[in-house]
Amino acid sequence: MGDAIAICLLKKRGFSEEDFLLLHPSGALGKGILYKVKDLMLVGDKLPIANENENFTDVIKLISEKKLGIAILTDKSDTLTGIITDGDIRRILIKYNNVSGLRAKDVMTQNPKTISEIELAAKALHLMEKYSITTLAITDENKKPVGVLHVHDLLKAGVA
């Protein structure tokens, strides 16, 4: 009952998550507010980006090289069109006897979960938990990939 009264009073006073951060900067909530996605995401040559028309087996090699368990697929204008994950690879190998002729777009997950780099890291964690995923593609306002955020990045930062 005391907690409920305290929360009601905090809301009435306009006490925000930012105020909480100032008073408790090392807590998980504080770190969730402190970090934005752009602070934790991987960028540049670390990104596992491939064209959707590439051979499926080449995309598997890219996923293995980048060690994130995901490939972000784009079209000829570099707009995100889908992803392939380690889990997708297992399901595809069970479904198809011969994968040598498959292109990435034949088997990719279309319309994957994404987030903007300006969002709070806590929101990214919430999306990952809600959809039971470990990686999010970070896109700009034109759906062009600009980064990748893995749940391990959130754990290292103390957000999760």
N, CA, C and O of each residue as an XYZ file, in Angstrom:
640
protein
N       0.830     -1.190      0.000
C       0.000      0.000      0.000
C       0.878      1.259      0.000
O       0.570      2.249     -0.664
N       1.957      1.198      0.745
C       2.866      2.341      0.811
C       3.471      2.664     -0.540
O       3.598      3.831     -0.910
N       3.855      1.598     -1.297
C       4.422      1.814     -2.632
C       3.409      2.490     -3.555
O       3.762      3.385     -4.323
N       2.166      2.063     -3.479
C       1.120      2.644     -4.324
C       0.931      4.124     -4.016
O       0.784      4.940     -4.925
N       0.935      4.460     -2.743
C       0.799      5.875     -2.348
C       2.001      6.677     -2.843
O       1.852      7.785     -3.356
N       3.191      6.105     -2.683
C       4.400      6.801     -3.127
C       4.361      7.064     -4.628
O       4.698      8.162     -5.071
N       3.955      6.077     -5.409
C       3.878      6.244     -6.870
C       2.853      7.314     -7.230
O       3.107      8.147     -8.100
N       1.717      7.297     -6.578
C       0.690      8.313     -6.849
C       1.212      9.718     -6.554
O       0.971     10.648     -7.324
N       1.917      9.868     -5.456
C       2.464     11.177     -5.103
C       3.542     11.612     -6.100
O       3.610     12.783     -6.474
N       4.378     10.673     -6.523
C       5.410     11.004     -7.505
C       4.786     11.460     -8.821
O       5.256     12.417     -9.436
N       3.735     10.779     -9.250
C       3.053     11.160    -10.488
C       2.410     12.535    -10.340
O       2.469     13.354    -11.257
N       1.798     12.787     -9.191
C       1.138     14.074     -8.951
C       2.157     15.214     -8.977
O       1.847     16.314     -9.435
N       3.367     14.956     -8.487
C       4.430     15.970     -8.486
C       5.119     16.093     -9.846
O       5.929     17.000    -10.038
N       4.813     15.194    -10.798
C       5.448     15.248    -12.105
C       6.837     14.641    -12.120
O       7.651     14.967    -12.985
N       7.116     13.758    -11.167
C       8.426     13.101    -11.068
C       8.588     12.156    -12.253
O       7.773     11.255    -12.455
N       9.645     12.367    -13.034
C       9.823     11.601    -14.268
C      10.930     10.559    -14.131
O      11.630     10.495    -13.120
N      11.067      9.745    -15.178
C      12.164      8.782    -15.219
C      13.507      9.501    -15.209
O      14.481      9.004    -14.643
N      13.556     10.682    -15.842
C      14.792     11.467    -15.845
C      15.155     11.913    -14.426
O      16.326     11.902    -14.046
N      14.137     12.306    -13.641
C      14.380     12.670    -12.244
C      14.912     11.473    -11.470
O      15.819     11.607    -10.648
N      14.345     10.311    -11.736
C      14.814      9.092    -11.073
C      16.280      8.835    -11.408
O      17.063      8.441    -10.543
N      16.646      9.062    -12.676
C      18.029      8.870    -13.110
C      18.978      9.752    -12.318
O      20.056      9.313    -11.916
N      18.576     10.993    -12.097
C      19.436     11.918    -11.346
C      19.665     11.433     -9.915
O      20.745     11.630     -9.357
N      18.664     10.808     -9.330
C      18.776     10.336     -7.948
C      19.358      8.936     -7.828
O      19.946      8.594     -6.802
N      19.199      8.120     -8.872
C      19.662      6.729     -8.851
C      20.379      6.393    -10.160
O      19.902      5.545    -10.914
N      21.503      7.032    -10.445
C      22.143      6.867    -11.756
C      22.717      5.496    -12.040
O      22.937      5.173    -13.208
N      22.972      4.673    -11.039
C      23.581      3.376    -11.334
C      22.577      2.239    -11.396
O      22.964      1.098    -11.650
N      21.318      2.511    -11.175
C      20.307      1.456    -11.236
C      19.981      1.076    -12.667
O      20.330      1.795    -13.603
N      19.311     -0.053    -12.834
C      18.956     -0.524    -14.179
C      18.034      0.463    -14.880
O      18.189      0.711    -16.076
N      17.074      1.032    -14.150
C      16.188      2.021    -14.768
C      17.002      3.233    -15.193
O      16.806      3.771    -16.283
N      17.917      3.659    -14.329
C      18.771      4.798    -14.657
C      19.566      4.554    -15.913
O      19.659      5.437    -16.765
N      20.145      3.372    -16.050
C      20.936      3.065    -17.238
C      20.051      2.951    -18.472
O      20.480      3.288    -19.576
N      18.825      2.480    -18.295
C      17.900      2.388    -19.424
C      17.531      3.749    -19.976
O      17.237      3.891    -21.163
N      17.546      4.749    -19.108
C      17.249      6.109    -19.535
C      18.521      6.807    -20.014
O      18.491      7.636    -20.924
N      19.620      6.458    -19.391
C      20.895      7.087    -19.707
C      21.333      6.807    -21.138
O      21.827      7.700    -21.826
N      21.153      5.565    -21.586
C      21.634      5.160    -22.900
C      20.545      5.245    -23.955
O      19.393      4.871    -23.737
N      20.958      5.750    -25.100
C      20.112      5.667    -26.281
C      20.672      4.548    -27.150
O      21.816      4.129    -26.970
N      19.874      4.072    -28.082
C      20.291      2.990    -28.972
C      21.603      3.344    -29.657
O      22.484      2.493    -29.774
N      21.747      4.594    -30.115
C      22.956      5.006    -30.840
C      24.218      4.882    -29.997
O      25.316      4.761    -30.541
N      24.073      4.912    -28.672
C      25.229      4.785    -27.783
C      25.765      3.360    -27.725
O      26.930      3.153    -27.385
N      24.940      2.383    -28.049
C      25.295      0.978    -27.863
C      25.348      0.159    -29.148
O      25.875     -0.953    -29.147
N      24.815      0.685    -30.232
C      24.711     -0.102    -31.464
C      26.062     -0.257    -32.158
O      26.966      0.566    -32.010
N      26.162     -1.339    -32.915
C      27.333     -1.573    -33.759
C      27.108     -0.886    -35.096
O      25.989     -0.858    -35.609
N      28.179     -0.332    -35.658
C      28.064      0.403    -36.924
C      29.225      0.044    -37.846
O      30.124     -0.713    -37.479
N      29.181      0.605    -39.046
C      30.294      0.481    -39.982
C      30.505     -0.918    -40.507
O      29.552     -1.616    -40.853
N      31.773     -1.328    -40.565
C      32.107     -2.619    -41.167
C      31.716     -3.801    -40.291
O      31.855     -4.949    -40.711
N      31.232     -3.540    -39.087
C      30.751     -4.618    -38.209
C      29.348     -5.084    -38.596
O      28.885     -6.126    -38.131
N      28.673     -4.306    -39.450
C      27.294     -4.625    -39.807
C      27.210     -5.780    -40.796
O      27.932     -5.803    -41.793
N      26.336     -6.730    -40.523
C      26.128     -7.867    -41.439
C      25.060     -7.542    -42.478
O      23.934     -8.032    -42.396
N      25.420     -6.714    -43.451
C      24.467     -6.281    -44.467
C      24.771     -6.991    -45.782
O      25.919     -7.076    -46.216
N      23.704     -7.499    -46.404
C      23.822     -8.173    -47.707
C      22.654     -7.742    -48.586
O      21.611     -7.310    -48.096
N      22.851     -7.868    -49.881
C      21.774     -7.596    -50.821
C      20.819     -8.782    -50.832
O      21.245     -9.935    -50.759
N      19.534     -8.492    -50.925
C      18.512     -9.539    -50.900
C      18.641    -10.531    -52.049
O      18.093    -11.631    -51.970
N      19.350    -10.172    -53.109
C      19.517    -11.060    -54.256
C      20.736    -11.968    -54.151
O      20.970    -12.800    -55.027
N      21.511    -11.808    -53.081
C      22.685    -12.674    -52.905
C      22.263    -14.113    -52.654
O      21.153    -14.387    -52.198
N      23.169    -15.015    -52.962
C      22.944    -16.431    -52.735
C      22.805    -16.687    -51.232
O      23.553    -16.129    -50.429
N      21.861    -17.516    -50.868
C      21.602    -17.837    -49.472
C      22.854    -18.349    -48.755
O      23.099    -17.985    -47.605
N      23.634    -19.178    -49.414
C      24.837    -19.720    -48.769
C      25.885    -18.634    -48.525
O      26.648    -18.725    -47.563
N      25.934    -17.614    -49.374
C      26.837    -16.483    -49.135
C      26.400    -15.684    -47.909
O      27.230    -15.178    -47.154
N      25.096    -15.582    -47.726
C      24.573    -14.876    -46.555
C      24.908    -15.659    -45.276
O      25.212    -15.061    -44.244
N      24.851    -16.978    -45.347
C      25.240    -17.798    -44.189
C      26.699    -17.514    -43.824
O      27.033    -17.403    -42.645
N      27.555    -17.399    -44.818
C      28.965    -17.084    -44.562
C      29.106    -15.722    -43.892
O      29.898    -15.569    -42.962
N      28.343    -14.733    -44.355
C      28.377    -13.402    -43.754
C      27.943    -13.447    -42.292
O      28.568    -12.825    -41.434
N      26.883    -14.176    -42.014
C      26.398    -14.303    -40.636
C      27.485    -14.910    -39.760
O      27.703    -14.458    -38.636
N      28.157    -15.917    -40.260
C      29.239    -16.558    -39.505
C      30.403    -15.596    -39.283
O      30.969    -15.555    -38.191
N      30.764    -14.828    -40.301
C      31.884    -13.889    -40.192
C      31.618    -12.774    -39.186
O      32.505    -12.416    -38.411
N      30.426    -12.232    -39.191
C      30.097    -11.079    -38.341
C      29.737    -11.485    -36.912
O      29.760    -10.651    -36.007
N      29.404    -12.760    -36.705
C      29.176    -13.326    -35.369
C      28.091    -12.616    -34.558
O      28.216    -12.453    -33.344
N      27.021    -12.194    -35.248
C      25.894    -11.589    -34.560
C      24.623    -12.415    -34.675
O      23.612    -12.097    -34.048
N      24.671    -13.488    -35.484
C      23.505    -14.344    -35.634
C      22.427    -13.775    -36.533
O      21.279    -14.216    -36.491
N      22.796    -12.790    -37.352
C      21.798    -12.121    -38.188
C      22.465    -11.545    -39.437
O      23.642    -11.184    -39.424
N      21.692    -11.469    -40.502
C      22.080    -10.708    -41.691
C      20.932     -9.756    -41.999
O      19.767    -10.153    -42.011
N      21.270     -8.512    -42.245
C      20.288     -7.504    -42.640
C      20.298     -7.443    -44.159
O      21.352     -7.269    -44.771
N      19.140     -7.585    -44.759
C      19.041     -7.636    -46.215
C      18.437     -6.352    -46.756
O      17.473     -5.811    -46.215
N      19.040     -5.883    -47.847
C      18.597     -4.637    -48.458
C      18.341     -4.833    -49.945
O      18.795     -5.805    -50.549
N      17.600     -3.885    -50.524
C      17.376     -3.910    -51.967
C      18.439     -3.051    -52.653
O      19.398     -2.620    -52.012
N      18.272     -2.805    -53.944
C      19.292     -2.070    -54.698
C      19.420     -0.612    -54.252
O      20.427      0.035    -54.541
N      18.407     -0.089    -53.549
C      18.497      1.284    -53.038
C      18.958      1.316    -51.575
O      18.855      2.342    -50.902
N      19.467      0.175    -51.097
C      19.977      0.042    -49.718
C      18.903      0.211    -48.644
O      19.208      0.578    -47.509
N      17.654     -0.056    -49.003
C      16.548     -0.027    -48.045
C      16.371     -1.416    -47.455
O      16.420     -2.410    -48.180
N      16.167     -1.493    -46.154
C      15.977     -2.774    -45.487
C      14.737     -3.475    -46.021
O      13.654     -2.892    -46.074
N      14.905     -4.725    -46.412
C      13.775     -5.512    -46.914
C      13.509     -6.745    -46.062
O      12.413     -7.304    -46.111
N      14.501     -7.179    -45.279
C      14.304     -8.358    -44.451
C      15.554     -8.725    -43.690
O      16.573     -8.038    -43.762
N      15.459     -9.832    -42.952
C      16.596    -10.365    -42.215
C      16.614    -11.882    -42.347
O      15.608    -12.513    -42.667
N      17.777    -12.439    -42.092
C      17.917    -13.880    -41.924
C      18.696    -14.070    -40.629
O      19.737    -13.445    -40.427
N      18.189    -14.933    -39.754
C      18.828    -15.199    -38.469
C      19.331    -16.643    -38.428
O      19.025    -17.455    -39.301
N      20.109    -16.933    -37.389
C      20.559    -18.313    -37.187
C      19.370    -19.272    -37.133
O      19.414    -20.362    -37.703
N      18.320    -18.860    -36.448
C      17.122    -19.706    -36.360
C      16.483    -19.936    -37.721
O      16.022    -21.037    -38.023
N      16.459    -18.883    -38.542
C      15.921    -19.022    -39.906
C      16.725    -20.048    -40.695
O      16.161    -20.863    -41.426
N      18.047    -20.003    -40.542
C      18.917    -20.939    -41.271
C      18.552    -22.382    -40.917
O      18.432    -23.229    -41.801
N      18.378    -22.653    -39.642
C      18.015    -24.026    -39.235
C      16.691    -24.448    -39.845
O      16.565    -25.565    -40.348
N      15.699    -23.561    -39.805
C      14.385    -23.893    -40.366
C      14.462    -24.094    -41.877
O      13.797    -24.978    -42.416
N      15.255    -23.294    -42.557
C      15.398    -23.405    -44.008
C      16.097    -24.709    -44.383
O      15.702    -25.371    -45.343
N      17.118    -25.075    -43.642
C      17.834    -26.319    -43.935
C      16.940    -27.539    -43.731
O      17.104    -28.547    -44.419
N      16.015    -27.459    -42.809
C      15.062    -28.557    -42.604
C      14.031    -28.579    -43.735
O      13.623    -29.653    -44.179
N      13.616    -27.423    -44.193
C      12.565    -27.320    -45.204
C      13.040    -27.687    -46.611
O      12.294    -28.307    -47.369
N      14.270    -27.312    -46.969
C      14.762    -27.514    -48.333
C      15.857    -28.577    -48.368
O      16.768    -28.568    -47.540
N      15.762    -29.484    -49.325
C      16.802    -30.496    -49.503
C      18.067    -29.902    -50.109
O      19.178    -30.326    -49.792
N      17.887    -28.915    -50.985
C      19.025    -28.298    -51.657
C      18.861    -26.782    -51.581
O      17.897    -26.237    -52.119
N      19.790    -26.101    -50.918
C      19.693    -24.652    -50.751
C      20.605    -23.879    -51.703
O      20.641    -22.649    -51.671
N      21.336    -24.596    -52.543
C      22.340    -23.940    -53.386
C      21.733    -22.930    -54.362
O      22.411    -21.975    -54.739
N      20.507    -23.104    -54.773
C      19.892    -22.180    -55.720
C      19.061    -21.083    -55.074
O      18.505    -20.234    -55.769
N      18.973    -21.095    -53.765
C      18.140    -20.102    -53.082
C      18.837    -18.752    -52.999
O      20.048    -18.671    -52.791
N      18.058    -17.707    -53.164
C      18.549    -16.354    -52.911
C      18.044    -15.921    -51.539
O      17.069    -16.473    -51.028
N      18.695    -14.954    -50.958
C      18.324    -14.489    -49.620
C      16.858    -14.072    -49.564
O      16.160    -14.387    -48.600
N      16.391    -13.370    -50.583
C      15.006    -12.879    -50.540
C      13.976    -14.000    -50.617
O      12.815    -13.798    -50.263
N      14.391    -15.184    -51.079
C      13.470    -16.321    -51.140
C      13.116    -16.839    -49.746
O      12.066    -17.452    -49.555
N      13.990    -16.593    -48.782
C      13.811    -17.212    -47.463
C      13.874    -16.213    -46.299
O      13.754    -16.612    -45.141
N      14.061    -14.930    -46.594
C      14.214    -13.941    -45.530
C      12.907    -13.693    -44.791
O      11.822    -13.951    -45.313
N      13.027    -13.197    -43.584
C      11.881    -12.716    -42.833
C      11.647    -11.278    -43.262
O      12.504    -10.415    -43.077
N      10.485    -11.032    -43.832
C      10.164     -9.678    -44.279
C       9.619     -8.868    -43.111
O       9.080     -9.428    -42.156
N       9.757     -7.567    -43.190
C       9.259     -6.637    -42.171
C       9.749     -6.982    -40.764
O       8.939     -7.158    -39.854
N      11.065     -7.080    -40.582
C      11.580     -7.414    -39.254
C      11.390     -6.259    -38.271
O      11.133     -5.122    -38.668
N      11.519     -6.566    -37.002
C      11.435     -5.546    -35.960
C      12.665     -4.654    -36.066
O      13.788     -5.144    -36.180
N      12.449     -3.361    -36.027
C      13.532     -2.391    -36.089
C      13.290     -1.312    -35.040
O      12.226     -1.240    -34.426
N      14.301     -0.482    -34.856
C      14.174      0.643    -33.934
C      15.050      1.776    -34.449
O      16.008      1.548    -35.187
N      14.721      2.968    -34.063
C      15.508      4.146    -34.441
C      16.665      4.324    -33.459
O      16.561      3.942    -32.294
N      17.752      4.899    -33.930
C      18.917      5.108    -33.081
C      18.677      6.138    -31.984
O      19.447      6.194    -31.025
N      17.635      6.952    -32.097
C      17.373      7.972    -31.079
C      16.490      7.463    -29.929
O      16.260      8.179    -28.954
N      16.005      6.238    -30.050
C      15.163      5.666    -28.985
C      16.018      5.273    -27.784
O      17.229      5.084    -27.898
N      15.372      5.157    -26.650
C      16.066      4.715    -25.440
C      16.427      3.237    -25.543
O      15.687      2.440    -26.120
N      17.570      2.891    -24.977
C      18.002      1.494    -24.961
C      16.976      0.626    -24.240
O      16.788     -0.537    -24.598
N      16.321      1.175    -23.242
C      15.297      0.421    -22.516
C      14.143      0.025    -23.442
O      13.562     -1.048    -23.280
N      13.814      0.873    -24.399
C      12.754      0.538    -25.358
C      13.203     -0.608    -26.265
O      12.412     -1.491    -26.598
N      14.475     -0.586    -26.662
C      15.011     -1.681    -27.478
C      14.933     -2.995    -26.710
O      14.539     -4.023    -27.262
N      15.309     -2.957    -25.444
C      15.239     -4.160    -24.609
C      13.796     -4.650    -24.503
O      13.536     -5.851    -24.575
N      12.877     -3.732    -24.334
C      11.460     -4.114    -24.253
C      11.004     -4.819    -25.534
O      10.300     -5.826    -25.470
N      11.402     -4.291    -26.694
C      11.048     -4.934    -27.971
C      11.634     -6.340    -28.062
O      10.962     -7.279    -28.487
N      12.895     -6.471    -27.658
C      13.540     -7.784    -27.707
C      12.827     -8.783    -26.804
O      12.612     -9.934    -27.185
N      12.467     -8.339    -25.615
C      11.755     -9.229    -24.694
C      10.366     -9.575    -25.225
O       9.951    -10.733    -25.180
N       9.658     -8.578    -25.723
C       8.286     -8.778    -26.209
C       8.228     -9.792    -27.352
O       7.321    -10.622    -27.407
N       9.203     -9.719    -28.264
C       9.180    -10.584    -29.439
C      10.170    -11.747    -29.361
O      10.360    -12.470    -30.339
N      10.795    -11.923    -28.208
C      11.761    -13.021    -27.988
C      12.835    -13.047    -29.071
O      13.105    -14.084    -29.677
N      13.439    -11.886    -29.300
C      14.518    -11.773    -30.269
C      15.767    -11.249    -29.569
O      15.681    -10.634    -28.506
N      16.913    -11.495    -30.167
C      18.167    -11.077    -29.529
C      18.860     -9.932    -30.244
O      19.823     -9.369    -29.724
N      18.380     -9.580    -31.438
C      19.043     -8.552    -32.230
C      18.010     -7.675    -32.924
O      16.986     -8.158    -33.407
N      18.297     -6.383    -32.964
C      17.438     -5.439    -33.685
C      18.252     -4.710    -34.741
O      19.388     -4.303    -34.499
N      17.664     -4.555    -35.897
C      18.251     -3.697    -36.922
C      17.876     -2.263    -36.589
O      16.732     -1.971    -36.241
N      18.850     -1.375    -36.701
C      18.610      0.039    -36.453
C      18.509      0.715    -37.815
O      19.410      0.594    -38.646
N      17.412      1.423    -38.036
C      17.197      2.059    -39.340
C      16.969      3.559    -39.173
O      16.554      4.036    -38.117
N      17.256      4.285    -40.257
C      16.956      5.716    -40.255
C      15.514      5.918    -40.710
O      14.766      4.954    -40.875
N      15.132      7.167    -40.908
C      13.747      7.475    -41.275
C      13.364      6.949    -42.658
O      12.178      6.882    -42.980
N      14.349      6.573    -43.482
C      14.088      6.031    -44.813
C      14.215      4.504    -44.869
O      14.287      3.924    -45.953
N      14.240      3.864    -43.711
C      14.381      2.414    -43.578
C      15.725      1.896    -44.089
O      15.827      0.744    -44.512
N      16.737      2.730    -44.053
C      18.089      2.303    -44.415
C      18.803      1.872    -43.135
O      18.785      2.605    -42.146
N      19.430      0.699    -43.138
C      20.113      0.219    -41.938
C      21.317      1.096    -41.586
O      22.138      1.423    -42.443
N      21.403      1.469    -40.306
C      22.531      2.275    -39.833
C      23.274      1.594    -38.684
O      24.346      2.042    -38.276
N      22.697      0.510    -38.169
C      23.341     -0.180    -37.057
C      22.626     -1.452    -36.690
O      21.588     -1.801    -37.253
N      23.219     -2.143    -35.717
C      22.654     -3.373    -35.161
C      22.823     -3.303    -33.654
O      23.860     -2.860    -33.159
N      21.816     -3.735    -32.934
C      21.895     -3.794    -31.476
C      21.600     -5.218    -31.037
O      20.548     -5.774    -31.353
N      22.537     -5.800    -30.308
C      22.389     -7.162    -29.797
C      22.102     -7.083    -28.304
O      22.562     -6.162    -27.628
N      21.354     -8.032    -27.798
C      21.016     -8.036    -26.373
C      22.275     -8.057    -25.508
O      22.268     -7.544    -24.389
N      23.350     -8.645    -26.019
C      24.610     -8.652    -25.255
C      25.166     -7.242    -25.062
O      25.801     -6.957    -24.047
N      24.927     -6.358    -26.037
C      25.343     -4.969    -25.899
C      24.590     -4.296    -24.745
O      25.159     -3.497    -24.002
N      23.318     -4.629    -24.610
C      22.506     -4.093    -23.520
C      22.964     -4.656    -22.165
O      23.014     -3.936    -21.168
N      23.294     -5.939    -22.150
C      23.784     -6.560    -20.916
C      25.107     -5.942    -20.471
O      25.297     -5.645    -19.292
N      26.020     -5.752    -21.424
C      27.322     -5.155    -21.089
C      27.176     -3.753    -20.514
O      27.935     -3.355    -19.630
N      26.202     -3.009    -21.018
C      25.985     -1.645    -20.565
C      25.198     -1.580    -19.259
O      25.074     -0.515    -18.655
N      24.668     -2.721    -18.826
C      23.895     -2.753    -17.582
C      22.460     -2.340    -17.736
O      21.785     -2.068    -16.743
N      21.969     -2.286    -18.973
C      20.580     -1.904    -19.213
C      19.653     -3.069    -18.902
O      18.556     -2.874    -18.379
N      20.091     -4.270    -19.221
C      19.252     -5.466    -19.016
C      19.555     -6.097    -17.670
O      18.954     -7.111    -17.313
